[in-house]
């Protein structure tokens, strides 16, 4: 079952050209295209024009065509559980109706030339597809992947960047004019129509560019009870050069918004290292079956596994650490095999492979909380609203740093210097490579969450296309989920498990969206009804950053029901007994101080160093440093405490993160004076000349 759509590239107008002009590539389907001027040959309406660095939002979003949906005359059909053909071309007059306005495909739509015929370089026969196009594949190995995404809204002007979810990927694309892509069992569209877009980012191109081409689409043959696309759990794709790290990110993902300007750009890569829809970004080839509420492994993992990190692997030579858990102004890491190193010294972070410099980064302090709080790394809560702390940064044997949350989701990976990026990223995969064998840990399994459905409508095929037989989908129902072998720290198996009512005690994880435990559709930590909890209620626990079963009426707790902690029994730096003895978190995601009678000071506050809630000074965070004693540390240090007899003199480097010398984010950004008990005068300040504290 197949429908056909076409992709169209950008045409360079050059004087004194002999022969046909060359162009780029983009989706084209005249009836469904959201295009202000379908046949334009220049300007922003030129749909195959590549989007480039610093393009303003109004130019790159929907390729500048968002207000022209009225020009579309029909919607492109997506047969649920079936296939579609996409056709790619540089100009609308090089493909025939209904896709373009030409007389035939130029060149042949389905021919793939050999690597030898392809040649190499920007002007190679393969890259130019017979002199008519420019697919940015300098060799046969350079295809980088095309993707289709869907937004379940019927009006383009109402679609936001968070509405799109990628539903199909072809790794070996583009390599010719026409390709076949698979469609998962998508549910029906609202009001009959959805908004779709085609995405492509070349991996080997003279000037970096990306493509977003919108069209009106609709799902045909949808199951009446098909599981909805889990758009609320969609996250930006993240690179995973080590395939085993990809598993935590399986599930619904948004498209890659790259290079253009504005806060909606969701990819951290610089303009020398293009992301792509490939195995290097954890995309399986074909239909993305794990994007639904019933099959999303991240939704299942959050609700049915206990967060935690696998044990740290250390280099055997000198017992060097490979993991960073807190913010530091100096550290030295070695990978488990001892071949790679990472060091922050004098404001420069350097990652090396032996004596070869892989990446350098100017930063005065670095750690998980820096990466997850600064927008340049694209790992903040605005990109990953369901992330769960604590966070860790590891150095692996492929010589890069990567940050994961407690559920194993990769939020960020370090880049490579430009001269290293070709070998370690661009040339590390080919479009026609199979999915990594490591992904076999995450097996696809049949479920029974959709009954028999009506067959999808057969497509209309072009008479010029050579007759080919495609194997029908053996799995005609949309019932896929992903499981992992039962190993420590693995993602739990997706199932149709129903949790019996009133089974889970106070403190247990809420089985959200099961057993009458429906989250009210807000990221705010409000209490809601959950029949699986003994109390009948679920609420947000800031201590563990999770949703847990609560006592009836939380957050106004009944002290007769819960365990109590004696008033004033916990010293400064001790863990706050949240939800016990009038130590009630105020119900906000902001890291604000709140009253806690169990603390000696009477107050609890957030410790950025430990990513936890601890008893604080009554005056924190605005303490008068002249009036507090030498032992009044903001947080009790747990490692490498600087003793009084070894206090640090003026001009020496402050031991940030130790000995009551905690650098909070506000102070880091404002370069303001901070308390530091290890210093002789009790305070530490920023020195601009040396870019250090």
N, C-alpha and C positions, 0 to 999 in steps of 0.2 A: 504494500500500500504506500503510495508515494505521491507527493505533490512536488512542484518544481518552482524554484525561485532563483534569481540571478544576481550576481555581484558585478559591480562596475568600477573601474579605476579612473584615475585622474590623468588628464591629457595635457602634456606640455606643449605650448605653442612656441615654436622656435623659428626664426627667420632662416631662409636659404636652406630649408630641409628638402632633401630629395627622397621621395618615397613616403610611406605612411608614417604618421607621428606615433610616438610612444606615450603610454599613460600608466597610471597606477591601477588600483583594484578596489572595487566596492560592490556591495549588493545592489541589484537592480531588478525591479519587477513593476512595470509601469502601472498596472491597475491598483496595486496596494501601496505604492511608494508614497511616503510622506515627503513631498518635494514641492517646493514653491515653483520651480520651473524644471520639469523633468528633462527636457532636452537642452538645457543650458550648456554652453561650451566654455564658460568662464565665470569667475566670481564665486561668491559663497554658495550659489545654487548649483554649482558644479559638484555633483554628489561624490565623484571619485577624487576630488581634491583631498590630499592627506591633511589631517589635523596635526599641528606641529606645536613645539614648545611655546608656552606663554600665550597660546590662543585664548582670547577672552571667553568666559563661560557662554555667552550668547552665540559664539561661533562654533564651539566644539560640542555643546550639548545638543543632541539631535541633529548634529551637523548644521546648526543654524536654521533648521526647517520646522521647528516645533509648532509654529503657528499655521502650517499649511496642510493639516490633515484633511481639510475639505477638498483638496485636489485629488485624493485617492478615490477611485470609483468602486472598488470592491476590496475584500480582505483576502489575504493569503491563507490557504487552508493548511492546518497542521493536524494530520490524522493521528489521534492518540494511539500510541503503541506501534505506529507505522514508520514510514520513511518519506523524506522529501528530497528533491533534487535542488541543489543550488547551482547557479550558473554565474560565472565571473567574467567580466570583460572591462576593458578600459573606456569604452565609449558606448553609448546607447545604440549607435547605428551598426555595431559589430555583433549584435545578437538579434534574433528575429522576435516577432510578437509571440506570445503576449508579454515577454520580458522586456524587449527593447523595441526599436523601430527599424531594424535592419532587415535584410533579405535572408540572411543565413548566419551561422556561427563562423567567425573568422578569428583564429583558425578553427580546425575541427574541435568540437566540444569535449570529446572524450579521450583524445589521444594523450598518452603520457610518454614522453621521450626518455631514452636511456640516459644514464649518467654520462656516458661518453658523448652522446649527441648534445647533451645539455651544455657541456663546457663549463667555464668558470668566469665569473666577473659580472659587473653591472651590465655589460653589453653582450653577455652570452646568449646563445640561442634559447636556452631554457628560461632564463630570466625574462627575456623579452617575448616569449611565446610566439616565435616567428616574426618578431619585429613590431608587433602591434600593442604590446602591453609592458608592464613592469611589476612583477610579483615579488620583488625584493628577495629572491632566492638565488644567490650567486652561484650555487651548485645544487645538485639534486638533494644534498643533505640538509639544505637550509630552510625547508618549509617549517613554519613555526606555529601553525594552528589557527583555525577559524572557530568562532563560537556564535551561537544564537542565544538570545536572552528574551524573556517574556515578562511583562508587567500586567498584572490583573486589574487594569483600569482601561476604560474604553476611550478616554480622551487624552491625547498626547500632552496637552497643556496641564493636566493634573498629575502626570507621572513625575516622581522624584527619583533621585539617584538610588534610593533604598528600595524602590519598587521592583527593579529588574533582578531576575534570577537567571543564571545561565542554565539552559536545559539541554543543550547538545553541543558537543565539541568534536571537531575532526582535526587530529594532530597533523596529518599529512596534507596540509592545505595552506595556501593554494598552490596547485601544481598544473592545473589545466582549467578550462572554462567551466566544466560541469562536475559537480561532486554529489554524492548521495550521503545525506545525514539522517541519523535516527532520532525519533521523537519518543520520549517516555510517555507514560499514561497520564497526560495532563488533564486536569479537570476542565469543565466547560468555562468559557469566558463570560464575564458579566455583560449584560445587555447584548450578547452575541459576539462582541469583539474584544480583543486585547490589543495592546501595543507591543510590538516586537522590535528588536534591533539586531543587526549583524555587527560583530566586532572582530577586528584583526589587528595584530601588532607584529610587524616584521621583526625578525631577530638580527638580520644582517642587511643593513641599509646605509647608504651614504649619509643621508640626513634622517634623524629619528622622527618617526611619525606614527600615528595610530588612526584607526578608522571606527566610526560609529555611524551606521546607516539605518534609519528607522523605517518601519512599515506597519501597516495595519494587518493584524492576523486574527484568526479564530480557530478554535479547536473543534475538530469533527470527531464523531464516534466516541465521545467521552463517556466514561462510566458514570452512572447517576450518583454513585456514592464514592467516586474516586477521592483519594486523600488529597487535601489541598496542598499547594506549594507552601513550604514553611518559610515564608518571606521574612517573618520576624526573627528567624535564626540565621538569616543570610549574613555572611561576613565577606570582606574583601579577600581575594586570593593572596596567598603568600608563597614565596619561593621555598622549595624544600630540596636542595641539592642532594641531601642524603634521603633516599626514598622512604626509609623507615620513619622519618619525621613527618611524612605527609599524612599519616593516618588520622591524627587528631583534628585535621582540617577538613576531612571528608564531610559531606553534607552540603546544604544549599550555599552557593556563593554568588556574590554580585559580579558584574563585569569589572574589568580593569579600566579605571579612569586615570589616564596617565598623560603627562606632558602639558596638558592645558592648564590654565591658571584658575584659581579659585579654591575655596575650601572643600569643594566636592571631590577634588582629586584624592583618590584613596590608595595610591601605590607609592611607596617610599623610594623606589629606584630613581637614580639620577638619569640624565639624558644619555649617558654612555652605556647603560645597561638596561635594555628594554625587557619588560616582562612579556610573557606570551602564554597562550592557551595550550600548554604542553605538559609532558610528564614532569618537567622541572617545577611546575606550579601545582602539581597534585591533581591534574584533571585526567580522569579516565577517558579513553577514546570512545566516542559514541554517545548514546543517550545517558543523561545524568539521572540515574534511578534513585539517588539518595537525597533528592531535594524535597521530598514530601514529609508532612508531619508524621506519617506512619513509618517512614524509612530513614529519617534524619538521625545518624548515629550520635551527633553532638547533643541533640535533645535527649536522647536515651541515656547517654553517658552522664549528663549533668544530674539526671534524676535517679539513677540506679547504681552509681559507683561512688566510692569515697575518694575525694581528691587526694592527691599525693604525688610525690616525685619518685622516679626510680633512683636507686642509689647512685651517688656520684662516682664516676670512674676516674681514677687518678693515675698520673704518670708514675711508674715504679722508680724512676730515677729522681730521688730527692723528695718523693711524696708530694709533688706539686699539686695544688688544686686545679680542677678544670671547670669549676662552677663558681659563679658570682651570685650572691643572694642579697647583697646590700650595696648602698651607694658608697663609693670610695674615691679618694683623690689619688690613690696609688694602689696598684695590684699587679700581680704577675701570675698568669695561668699557663698551664701546659696541657695539650690534648692527651687523651688516655694512652696513645701510642708514643708520646713524647716528641713527635715530629713537628708539631705546630705550637706556637706560643702567642700569647697576647699580653701586652703590658701597657699600663697607663702610667706615664712618667712625665712630670713637668708640663702637664696640659696636652699631651699627645698620646692617643691610643693607637698602638701599632700591633697588627696581626701579621705573623711571619710563618713561612714554611721553610724551616731551616734558616738559611741566610737570605731568603727571598722575601721581600716585603709584599704582602698580599693586600693590605688595606691600612690606610692611615686616616685618623679622624681627630680633629682638634676639639677637645672638651676638657674642662677642668675637673669635673667629677663625673663618674659613670656608674651605672648599675641598673637593675630592673626598674626601680621606681623613677629613674630619669627617663628611660625609654618609654615607659607606659604613661608618662605625664607630659612629654614635649611633643608637639604636633609634627615636628620634622621626621619623626620615626613612624608616624601613622599607626601607633599602637594604643592610642588613648581610648577612653570609653566611648567616644563618639563613633569610632570605627568598630569597636568590639564591645557593645553594650552588655553582653552577657559573659564577659571574661571573668575569671575567678582567680583571685589571689590566694596564696602568695605566688610570686613570679620568680623565675630563675633564668640566668644567662649561662649557657654552656659553650665551651670551645670544643669542637669535634675534630676528628682526624682528617677532615676535608679542609681544615684551616679557615673556618669562619665561625663567628659567634651567632648564636640564635637564642631567642627569648621565647619561653613557653609559659603558659599559665598552669594552674594546678590540675587542669583537665587534659593537658597535653596539646593544647591548641598553640600552634606557632603564630606568634604575633609579629615577629620581626626577625630578619636575618641581616647580618652585616654584608656590605657590598665588597667588591674587589676593585683595586685600582685599575684604571682603564687598560693598562698593558696586560693585566692578568685576566680580565673579564672574558676575552676571546677564548682562551684555553679552558677556563674553569666554568663558564656559563654557556656562551654561544656555541662552542664546538663540543660541548659535553653531551649533546643529544642530537638525534635526527628525527625529523617528523614521522618517518615510517618505523621508528623503533617501537617494539612492543611495550606494553605497560610493565613496569619493573616487577621482577619476581617477588620482591619483598612485599608487594601489595597483596600477594596471595594470602597473607595473614588476615586480610580484610576480605572475606569471601562474600559473594552475592548469593543470597538464598531466596527461594520462592516462599511467599506468604500467601495467605488466603484472604487478603483484605479487599479484594474486588471480585465480584461474581462475573459470570460471562457477560461480555459486552457486545454490542452490535459491531460488525466489521466496519472499518473505516472506508470512506468513499475512495474508489479507485481514481488515480490521478489521470490527467490528460497529458500524454507524452508528445514530445515534438516529433514530427515525422522524419526529421533529419537526424535523429539520434539513432545510433546503431542499436539493434535489438540485443539486450542482455538479460540474462536470467538472474534474478536476485533471490537468494534463499529467504523464504518467509521466516519471520520471527517465530522461533519455537515457543517462546514465552509470549503469548498473545495478551496475557493480562499484565497489569502494571505492577505486579506484586514483587518488588525487590526491596531488600533491606541489606544491611551490611553488618557482619559480625566479625569478631576477632577471637582467636583462640584464647582460652582462659589462662592468661598469663598475668603476672603482677603488673598493675598500672594500665591494663588494656581497657578498651571500650567495651561496654556490656553489649550482649546480643539484643537486637531489636526484636520485640515480640508483641503479641496482642494481649499481654498480661493484664489482668484486671486485679487490682489490689482489693482484698476484702475490706468492707467498711469497718472503721474503728480499729484497724490492726496496728497502726504505727503509733508508737508512744511519743511523748514530748521529746523533741530534739532529733527525731528521725527525719530523713530527707522526704520532702513532699513529692508524691508521684504526679507532677503537674500534667494536666490534660488527660488524666486517667481517673476513674473511680470518683466522679463528681468533684474533682480537684482542679477546677478551671481558673487559671490566672486571669485577672480582670483586664488584661491588655494594657498594662502600664509598667514602666520600669521603676516607678516609685515604690518603695517598700511598704505597701499597704497590706493589712491583714485581709484574707479572703477565706471563704468556706472551702473545706476539704474533707469530704466524707471518709477518706481513708485514714485520717488522723483520729486518734482516740478522743481528742478534744473537739474535733470537727472544724479546726481552724489551722491555717498555714500562714506563716509570716516570715519576713526577711530577718536573717541573723547577720548583723554586721561583723560579728566576731569571726565567723567562718565564710562570710560573703556567699551565703546559700539560703535557699528557702527551706524552712524546717517546720515540722508540726509544733504548734504552740498550745498553751493553755487557753481555755475559753476566755475571750475578752481581751487578749493581748493587743496592744502593749500595756494596758492597765492591768497588771498581773494581780492575782489573788495570792497574797503572801502565805495563806494557809495551805496552799496546794504545792508550792514549789519549795525547793531546798533553800535555806537562808544561810548567809554568810555573816558572821558577827560584824557589827558596825565598827569601822575604823581598824579592821584587822589586817588589811593588806597595805604593805608599805609602797612607797614610790617606786615605780618600775614593775610592779607586779601586775599580772593579768587581771583585768576587770571582770568580775562575775556578772556579765551582762544578763539582764532579766532576773536577777536575784537581788533581794534586799534593797529595793528602791535604787537599783542601778539600771535604769531603763533607758535604752538607746532612744533618742528622740524621733526616730522614724524618718531620717533623711540620709541621702547618700553623701551629703557634705561631711567632711571630717571635722565636726565641731565638738568642742568640749561639752560634757554634760555632767549632771550631778550623780554621784555614786557614793552612797553612805558606807559601803564596805571599804572604800579607800580611806587611808588615814587623813588625806587632804580633803576628802569629800568630793573629789572630782576625777573623772576619767577622760582621757583624750587619745587621739590616734597617734601611734608611733610609726612614722614613715620608715624608720630604719628597720623595724621588724614587721611592718605591715600588719599590725595588730592593735588592739585597744588596751591601754595600760593606765594604771593609777598615776596621776600627775600632781604637780605642785598646784596649789590653789590659785596662784597668780598666772599660771601658764595660759597662753603662750606669751603674754606681755609681762614678763617679770622684770622688776627693777634690779639690775645686776649688782648695784651698789649695796643692796640690802639683803642679799642671800648668801648663805655660808658656802664654804668650799665644797661641802659634800652634797649640795643641792643640785644634783645632776637631773637633767630633764628625763633621761632614760638610764636605767642602770646598765652599764656596759657588761657584755657577756664574754668578750674576748679581748685579749691584748690591752688590758687596762694600764694606763700610765700612772705609776705611783707618785705620791707627793714629792718624794726625794728626787724624782727624775723629771720634775716639771720643766716644760719647754720654754726657752727664753724668747725674747722679742726677735722677730725676723725669721724664726724657724717654721717649718711646715707643720700645720695643725693636723693632728691625727683624726681626721673627719670620720665619724661613725664609731669612735671609741671614746671612752673616758669622759662621758658627758659632753662630747663635742659633736653634736648632731646638726647637720646642715639641712634645714628644711627647704622645701621648694621655693617658698617666697623669698627667703634670704639668698638662695642661690641666684634667683633671677634679678633681685634688687641689689645684690652685692652688699648687703647690710651686715653690720657687726652681729656675731652670734656668740652665745655662751660656749666656753670651752674650758672645762675644769683642768685639762692637762697643761694649759698655758699658765705662766707665772701670774699674770694679771687677771686670769679668768675669762678673757675674751679673745676672739679670733676675728680677723678682718681680711678682706680681699685686697690683694696686691695686683694692680693692673699691669705693672711692668713685667712681672713674671707669670701673669695669668694663673695665680695660685692663691691659696688661703694660708 
